[in-house]
Amino acid sequence: MPIARPRRTLWCLVATQKSHQQMADAFNRTHHGLRIEVTAVPDDQFVTKIATAIRSGNVADAVDLDDVNATLLAYRDALTDLTDHVRALTSSPSPPPSSSPHVPAQGP
């Protein structure tokens, strides 16, 4: 029986699903300690799904946002600043392959 790999989730719009899935498939082939799962969300349900997930504390690890939705969620203070996390990863000589440069937004 194969050992289950830890997984990280990515939500994206249906329009960007193909490119995100290709990147996730390539990542999954070369990073055996972590698996990326892509979930496409219809445009008309995207903001509602994110808002509901933030309130329940069950948000995806990463979310692909367009400029309109990013602005809306930033205005509502629903995004997490990753600057320090990314700086820590890029200043490290060689972060482990399973390092994750994101922190999911948390509900109030």
N, C-alpha and C positions, 0 to 999 in steps of 0.2 A: 504494500500500500504506500503510495507517495506521501511524503511529508507535506502538510499544508503550509503554504507560504503566507506570511502576513500580507494583508492587502491594504491598499489605499484607494480611495474612491475619487473620481473626477466627474463632476457634472458639467455638461456642456449643452449648447443649443443643438437642435437637430441639424442645422446647417453646417456645423463644424464637427459633427460626429466622425465623419470619415477620416479627416486628418488627425484628430485626436486618437482615434482607434489605431491608426497606423503607427503613431508614435508610441502608444501604449504597448502594442504588439512587439515592436522593436525593443523597447525597454524590457518587457517581460522575457524575451528570448535571451537577453544578456545579463539580467539581474535575477539570479535564482533565489535570492533571499527576500524578495519583495515582489508583489504583484499589483499592477495598476488595473483597476476596473473602471471602464468608461460607461456612464449612463447619460443618454441623450434625453433632454427634456423639451417638449414642445414650447415654442416661443410664448404662446399665450398662457402657459402655466409656470414659466421659469421664475419670475419674481415671487409668486405665491409659494412655490415649492421652497425657495430659499428662505423666505420670511418665516414660513411654518417650521422649517427645520431649525432655524436659529432659535426660535421661541422654545422648541422642544429639546434643544441641546443635541440634536441628531443631524448635524450638518455634514456635508461631504468634506473630505480632507482638502480638496481643491475645487474651485469653481471657475469656469471660463466665463468671464464677463465682457460684454460689449461696453462701449463708452457710455451709453445711456443708463444701463443697469448698474454699472460701476459708480456712476455719479449719484444715482438714487440711493444705493446702499451706503456709499460714503457719507452722504448727507444725513442718513439715518444712523450713522455711527455703527454700522453692522459689519465693518471690515476690520481685520487685524493687520497692523503694520508689521511686515516681515523683514524690514531693513536690517535690524540687529541679527536676526537669525541667518539671513543670507550672508552678511558680512562675516559672521562666525564661520560659516561653511567655506567661504572663499578665502579666508585667511588661514585656514587649516591646511597643513601640507598635503594631506590626502584623506578627505572624509570617507568613512565607510560607504560602500555602495548602497546601503539601505537607509542612509541619512535622508531625512525629509525636510526641505527648506520651507515648509509652511506650517502654520498653526491655525487650526480651524477657528472660525469665529464662534464665540460662545454666547448663548442667550443671556438675558439679564438675570 
